[in-house]
Amino acid sequence: MVSSQETRYDSLPSSPHDDDDSEDQHHKHKFFAFTESSAVTSLRLKSAILAIGGLIFLVFPMLNFQAGVSLDQPAQTKNEGSWSGQTLTVDADVHEESIVNINVTTAKTRPFQETATPNNLEPVRKGKVMFHMGVHKTGTTSIQHALSLQVFKDSFMEDNFIVGNVDGGGYGTKSALAKCLKNKQSCSSSNSNGHISTFGKRIEEALVGNHNLVLSSEQFDYFRPAKMIKRFFHEFEDVQVILFYRRFFEWGLSMFMQRKRNHWQSWEKGGSLVHKNFVTFLASKNISSYAMKESRYTISTYMYYKNHFNVSLVNMHAGNGDSLTNFLCNPTLNAPNTCRKRQRNELQVEKSNQVKGTEVYDEIAMAAYAEGLIDAQQYSRDMARSLIQKHQESSLNRTSTDFSFICPPAHQLHELLKVSIKTEREYFPEFFESEQGEAELRKKFHKMVSRSQFCSVDTEEVLADPLWKNYFVQW
């Protein structure tokens, strides 16, 4: 459950007698200098004051009772959230095991709030900032692609949102984002990253037009400048973070494949692949610790941001499993017009034409490059992968499943499944108990195992095969 604390006054108003007591002490010092007549006059005045004070003391509680207000109870003051006539509760820390989910889960935690003081007066704040921060490999690309389309921007404007797509792509944007957060003017400078430049303009539009702002950048799952973000958006009323959850066994494999694909560029600079397959990748990790501490996975990112902002944790497996729909219909985002359009199929995004089943050939291409069999200056990665696939399927009349594979042993698979179950049960207990929960999780896991999706091609065996040796010599 979301823990809460009652808003209470640090101190209660002073009793009318408090002032009289101090007044009495003041008069006592004066009496010695007065004449006897002055003293009598002063005593009469004091008696009158005490009588009035006593009358107030008797009447005031009665008035208090009639008004239904007790000085011993918390004040019914609105402070973040709606007031229901009950004692106001303010959201406090959310324990990681207490997040409740149906389709989209909202976990409210320590909202950013600056208190204006005589030395820190600020203008009236504008709208809210909804900041989607990924994480990596949770459908972020499809969300960001949608936010870049004018039809989605127009729809969001009907919901009083201006879209600012922050992500410039790749790790190089971290420095650009940091520069922007430190100095707002650099967000609109002509020599900064194109997306960041647009980002700065969108902020100004939101502030001038009193609009809300919706942003997306998965770079903030590992780049975590909470204080900089607070300062940067201090003119807005609130900053809320949206994070997506993906089952750990799916996310871990996807992250491994992404990192492996990225090594093609590093090889062109003389780099090498650390882990050639998922087995060695898992063997290098404490799987349980990796799930909790990896900076690009949901849990670690959530545990950090929940201490600084309101955080909405979205389960991408809920509903029909469509991350974009789950994002647009997130109740925390509160974009009902855009959500309805998406549900009525009025807002569509073209799906990528990525060819499935080519990962096998990609692995062989990267292994051949690592052995010096492919000249990266002459062959691009896509070209190499395509030629290898053609040789296997056309020249040798074989398929991608005819290679030998290296698969995780039983103990690794057991640990991977156990950690995935524990994570989902802990963070989405209601969903976990539903038909889409544990049963579907286990079903999907065993399906991936049966299809050898956790396996990698035995590239050493492939490159030792004379048929492939002779083939690469021709390159």
C-alpha positions in Angstrom: 0.0 0.0 0.0 1.1 3.5 -0.6 2.1 4.8 2.8 1.0 8.2 3.8 1.4 10.8 6.5 -1.1 13.3 7.9 -0.4 17.0 7.3 -0.2 18.6 10.7 0.7 22.0 12.0 4.2 22.1 13.5 2.8 24.3 16.3 -0.6 25.4 17.4 -1.8 29.0 17.8 -1.0 30.5 21.1 -3.6 30.8 23.8 -4.8 34.4 24.6 -3.3 33.9 28.1 0.2 33.6 26.7 0.2 37.3 25.8 -1.3 38.2 29.2 1.4 36.4 31.1 4.1 38.2 29.2 2.2 41.5 29.7 2.0 40.7 33.5 5.8 40.2 33.7 6.3 43.4 31.9 4.1 45.3 34.3 5.8 43.8 37.4 9.0 45.5 36.5 7.2 48.8 36.1 5.3 48.8 39.4 8.3 49.7 41.6 8.6 53.0 39.9 4.9 53.8 40.1 3.0 55.7 42.9 0.5 53.8 45.0 -2.3 55.4 43.0 -0.8 54.4 39.7 -0.4 50.9 41.0 -4.1 50.6 41.9 -5.0 51.9 38.5 -2.7 49.5 36.8 -4.1 46.6 38.9 -7.7 47.5 37.9 -6.6 47.5 34.2 -4.9 44.2 34.6 -8.1 42.7 36.2 -10.2 43.9 33.3 -7.8 42.4 30.8 -7.8 39.1 32.7 -11.6 39.1 32.8 -11.8 39.6 29.1 -9.2 36.9 28.5 -11.2 34.5 30.7 -14.3 35.2 28.7 -12.5 34.5 25.4 -11.1 31.3 26.9 -14.7 30.1 27.7 -16.4 31.2 24.5 -13.6 30.3 21.9 -13.9 26.5 22.4 -17.6 26.7 22.0 -17.2 28.6 18.7 -14.6 26.1 17.7 -17.0 23.2 18.5 -19.8 24.8 16.5 -17.4 25.3 13.5 -16.4 21.7 13.6 -12.7 22.6 13.9 -10.3 21.2 16.6 -6.9 22.5 17.3 -5.9 19.0 18.2 -6.6 17.7 14.6 -4.8 18.3 11.4 -5.9 21.1 9.2 -8.1 20.3 6.2 -5.8 22.0 3.8 -5.4 21.0 0.1 -1.9 20.0 -0.7 -1.2 17.8 -3.7 -4.3 15.8 -4.7 -8.0 16.2 -4.1 -9.6 16.9 -0.8 -12.5 14.7 0.2 -13.5 16.3 3.4 -11.4 13.9 5.4 -8.0 14.5 7.0 -5.7 15.1 4.1 -3.1 12.5 3.4 0.1 13.4 1.6 1.9 10.7 -0.5 5.1 9.5 1.0 7.6 6.8 0.1 6.3 3.8 -1.8 7.8 0.5 -0.9 8.8 -1.5 -4.0 6.6 -4.4 -3.0 3.5 -2.3 -2.6 2.8 -1.1 -6.1 -0.6 -2.2 -7.3 -1.4 -2.6 -10.9 -4.5 -3.3 -13.1 -3.6 -2.3 -16.6 -1.5 0.8 -15.8 0.0 1.2 -12.4 0.6 4.6 -10.8 2.9 4.8 -7.8 2.9 8.3 -6.3 6.0 9.2 -4.4 7.4 12.5 -3.0 6.2 15.0 -5.5 8.7 17.8 -6.3 7.5 20.9 -4.5 9.4 24.1 -3.8 8.1 26.3 -1.0 8.1 30.0 -1.8 9.8 32.1 1.0 10.2 35.9 1.2 13.6 35.4 -0.3 12.5 32.8 -3.0 9.3 34.2 -4.5 8.3 32.6 -7.9 5.6 33.4 -10.4 2.5 31.2 -10.5 3.4 27.9 -11.9 2.1 26.6 -15.2 1.2 23.1 -16.3 2.7 19.7 -15.5 5.6 17.9 -17.1 5.0 14.2 -18.0 8.4 12.7 -18.5 8.6 9.2 -20.2 12.1 7.8 -19.4 11.9 4.4 -21.0 13.5 2.2 -19.9 15.6 0.7 -22.7 14.1 -2.2 -24.6 10.5 -1.6 -23.4 8.9 -0.2 -26.6 10.4 3.3 -26.2 11.2 3.6 -29.9 7.6 3.1 -31.0 6.5 5.7 -28.4 9.0 8.2 -29.5 8.2 7.6 -33.2 4.6 8.3 -32.5 5.4 11.5 -30.6 7.3 12.7 -33.6 4.3 12.4 -35.9 2.2 15.5 -36.5 -1.1 13.7 -36.1 -0.1 12.7 -32.6 1.1 16.2 -31.8 -2.2 17.6 -32.9 -4.2 15.1 -30.9 -2.1 15.9 -27.8 -2.7 19.6 -28.2 -6.4 18.9 -27.9 -5.5 17.4 -24.5 -3.6 20.6 -23.7 -0.2 18.9 -24.2 2.8 20.1 -26.2 5.1 17.3 -27.3 8.8 17.7 -26.8 10.8 14.7 -28.1 14.1 15.0 -26.2 16.0 11.9 -27.3 18.6 12.5 -30.0 19.5 8.9 -30.0 22.7 7.1 -28.9 24.9 7.6 -25.9 26.3 10.9 -27.3 23.1 12.7 -26.3 24.0 12.4 -22.6 26.4 15.4 -22.8 23.9 17.4 -24.9 21.2 16.7 -22.4 23.5 17.7 -19.5 24.4 20.9 -21.2 20.8 21.7 -21.8 19.8 21.0 -18.2 22.5 23.2 -16.9 21.7 26.1 -19.2 18.3 26.4 -20.7 19.6 28.8 -23.4 21.8 26.0 -24.8 18.6 23.9 -25.5 17.7 26.3 -28.3 21.1 27.1 -29.6 21.8 26.5 -33.3 24.9 24.4 -32.7 23.2 21.9 -30.3 21.7 18.6 -31.2 18.6 19.0 -33.4 16.2 17.3 -31.0 17.5 19.3 -28.0 17.1 22.5 -30.0 13.4 21.7 -30.6 13.1 20.7 -27.0 14.0 24.2 -25.8 11.4 25.8 -28.1 8.6 23.4 -26.9 9.3 24.3 -23.3 8.8 28.0 -24.1 5.6 27.3 -26.0 4.2 25.3 -23.0 5.0 28.0 -20.5 3.7 30.9 -22.7 0.5 29.1 -23.6 0.0 27.5 -20.2 0.1 24.0 -21.6 1.3 20.7 -20.2 4.5 19.1 -21.6 5.0 15.5 -22.6 8.6 14.3 -23.1 10.3 11.1 -23.9 14.0 10.1 -23.5 15.3 6.7 -22.5 18.7 8.2 -21.8 17.5 9.2 -18.4 17.2 5.6 -17.2 21.0 5.6 -16.7 21.7 9.3 -16.8 19.9 10.4 -13.6 20.2 14.1 -12.8 17.2 14.5 -10.6 18.2 17.8 -9.1 19.0 19.3 -12.5 15.6 18.2 -13.8 13.9 19.8 -10.8 15.7 23.1 -11.3 15.2 23.0 -15.0 11.4 22.6 -14.8 10.8 24.7 -11.7 8.4 27.0 -13.6 6.0 24.1 -14.1 3.6 23.0 -11.4 4.8 19.4 -11.2 7.1 16.8 -12.9 5.9 13.2 -13.1 7.9 10.3 -14.4 6.6 7.4 -16.5 8.6 4.1 -16.6 7.8 0.9 -18.4 8.2 -2.6 -17.1 9.1 -5.6 -19.2 9.6 -9.2 -17.9 13.2 -9.7 -17.0 13.9 -12.7 -19.1 12.6 -10.9 -22.2 14.4 -7.7 -21.3 17.7 -9.4 -20.5 17.8 -11.2 -23.9 16.8 -8.1 -25.8 19.4 -6.0 -24.0 22.1 -8.6 -24.7 21.2 -8.6 -28.4 21.2 -4.8 -28.6 24.7 -4.6 -27.0 26.0 -7.3 -29.3 24.6 -5.5 -32.4 26.3 -2.3 -31.3 29.7 -4.0 -31.3 29.8 -4.0 -35.1 30.6 -0.2 -35.0 33.2 -0.7 -32.2 34.9 -3.5 -34.2 35.5 -1.0 -37.0 37.6 0.9 -34.5 39.5 -2.2 -33.4 37.1 -3.3 -30.6 36.1 -6.8 -29.7 33.0 -8.6 -28.4 33.1 -9.3 -24.7 30.3 -11.9 -24.7 29.7 -14.0 -27.9 26.6 -15.6 -26.6 23.9 -15.3 -24.0 25.4 -18.1 -22.0 28.6 -16.3 -21.3 26.7 -13.1 -20.7 24.6 -14.8 -18.0 27.6 -16.5 -16.5 29.3 -13.2 -16.0 26.3 -11.9 -13.9 24.7 -12.6 -10.6 21.3 -12.8 -12.3 19.3 -11.6 -9.2 21.6 -8.7 -8.5 21.6 -7.8 -12.2 17.8 -7.5 -12.3 17.8 -5.2 -9.3 20.8 -3.0 -10.0 21.2 -2.8 -13.8 20.9 0.9 -14.6 18.9 0.4 -17.8 16.4 -2.0 -16.2 13.1 -0.8 -14.6 13.7 -1.7 -11.0 16.9 0.3 -10.4 15.6 3.3 -12.4 12.3 3.3 -10.4 14.0 3.0 -7.1 16.1 6.1 -7.9 13.3 8.4 -9.3 10.7 7.5 -6.8 12.6 9.5 -4.2 12.4 12.6 -6.3 9.2 12.6 -8.4 5.7 11.1 -8.8 6.4 7.8 -10.7 3.9 5.9 -12.8 5.1 2.3 -13.4 3.5 0.9 -16.5 3.2 -2.8 -17.3 3.8 -3.3 -21.0 2.3 -6.8 -20.8 -1.1 -5.6 -19.6 -4.1 -5.3 -21.9 -3.1 -6.3 -25.4 0.6 -5.7 -24.7 0.8 -2.6 -26.8 3.3 -0.2 -25.2 2.0 2.8 -27.2 -1.6 2.3 -26.2 -0.6 1.7 -22.5 1.3 5.0 -22.6 -1.4 7.1 -24.3 -4.1 5.7 -22.0 -2.0 6.0 -18.8 -4.3 7.7 -16.2 -1.4 9.7 -14.9 -0.7 11.2 -18.3 -4.4 12.1 -18.5 -4.8 12.5 -22.3 -8.4 11.1 -22.8 -8.8 12.5 -26.3 -5.6 10.9 -27.6 -6.4 7.7 -25.7 -9.8 7.3 -27.3 -8.5 8.0 -30.7 -5.8 5.3 -30.3 -8.4 2.8 -29.0 -10.6 3.5 -32.0 -7.6 2.9 -34.3 -7.6 6.5 -35.4 -4.0 7.0 -34.4 -1.7 4.4 -36.1 2.0 4.0 -36.4 3.6 2.1 -39.3 5.4 -1.0 -38.0 9.0 -1.5 -39.0 9.8 -4.0 -41.7 12.5 -5.6 -39.7 13.2 -9.1 -41.1 12.9 -11.7 -38.3 15.2 -14.7 -38.2 18.3 -12.8 -39.3 20.0 -12.7 -35.9 21.7 -16.0 -36.6 23.4 -14.6 -39.7 24.2 -11.4 -37.8 26.1 -13.5 -35.2 28.1 -15.3 -37.9 28.9 -12.0 -39.6 30.2 -10.4 -36.4 32.2 -13.5 -35.5 33.8 -13.6 -39.0 34.7 -9.9 -38.7 36.3 -10.6 -35.3 38.4 -13.3 -37.0 39.5 -10.9 -39.7 37.5 -12.7 -42.4 35.4 -9.6 -43.3 36.7 -6.2 -44.4 34.5 -3.6 -42.8 35.6 -1.0 -45.2 34.3 -3.0 -48.1 31.2 -4.6 -46.6 28.6 -3.0 -44.4 27.0 -5.0 -41.6 23.7 -5.4 -43.4 25.5 -6.4 -46.6 27.6 -9.1 -44.8 24.5 -10.5 -43.0 22.6 -10.7 -46.3 25.4 -12.4 -48.2 25.8 -15.0 -45.4 22.0 -15.7 -45.4 22.0 -16.1 -49.1 24.9 -18.6 -49.0 23.2 -20.7 -46.3 19.7 -20.7 -47.8 20.4 -20.6 -51.5 23.9 -22.1 -52.1 23.8 -24.7 -49.3 20.0 -25.1 -49.4 19.8 -25.0 -45.6 17.9 -22.9 -43.0 18.8 -20.8 -40.0 17.9 -23.7 -37.7 20.5 -26.1 -39.3 23.4 -24.6 -37.4 24.6 -25.9 -34.0 23.6 -23.7 -31.1 25.0 -23.0 -27.6 22.1 -22.8 -25.1 22.0 -21.8 -21.4 22.2 -24.8 -19.0 19.2 -25.7 -16.8 20.5 -23.9 -13.8 20.8 -20.6 -15.7 17.3 -21.0 -17.1 15.9 -21.8 -13.7 17.5 -18.7 -12.2 16.3 -16.5 -15.0 12.7 -17.7 -14.6 12.8 -17.4 -10.8 14.0 -13.8 -10.8 11.4 -12.9 -13.4 8.6 -14.4 -11.4 9.8 -12.8 -8.2 10.0 -9.3 -9.8 6.6 -9.4 -11.3 5.0 -10.8 -8.2 6.6 -8.1 -6.1 5.9 -5.1 -8.3 2.5 -6.1 -9.9 0.9 -8.5 -7.4 -2.7 -8.1 -8.7 -1.6 -8.5 -12.3 0.5 -11.5 -11.4 -2.5 -13.3 -9.9 -4.6 -12.5 -13.0 -4.9 -14.6 -16.2 -2.3 -12.5 -17.9 0.1 -12.9 -15.0 2.1 -15.8 -13.8 0.5 -18.4 -16.1 1.3 -16.3 -19.2 4.8 -15.5 -17.9 5.6 -19.2 -17.6 4.0 -20.0 -20.9 6.0 -17.3 -22.7 9.3 -18.4 -21.1 8.9 -22.0 -22.0 7.9 -21.0 -25.5 11.1 -19.1 -25.9 13.1 -22.0 -24.5 11.5 -24.4 -27.0 12.3 -22.1 -29.9 15.9 -21.8 -28.8 15.6 -18.0 -28.5 18.0 -17.9 -25.6 20.6 -19.8 -27.7 23.4 -18.5 -29.9 25.0 -20.0 -32.9 28.1 -21.9 -32.3 30.2 -19.6 -34.5 33.4 -21.4 -33.8 32.0 -24.5 -35.3 30.6 -22.6 -38.3 33.9 -20.8 -39.1 35.8 -24.1 -38.7 33.6 -25.8 -41.4 35.4 -26.1 -44.7 32.3 -25.0 -46.6 32.3 -21.7 -44.7 36.1 -21.3 -44.7 36.2 -21.5 -48.5 33.3 -19.1 -48.7 34.9 -16.4 -46.7 38.2 -16.7 -48.6 36.3 -15.5 -51.7 35.5 -12.2 -49.9 
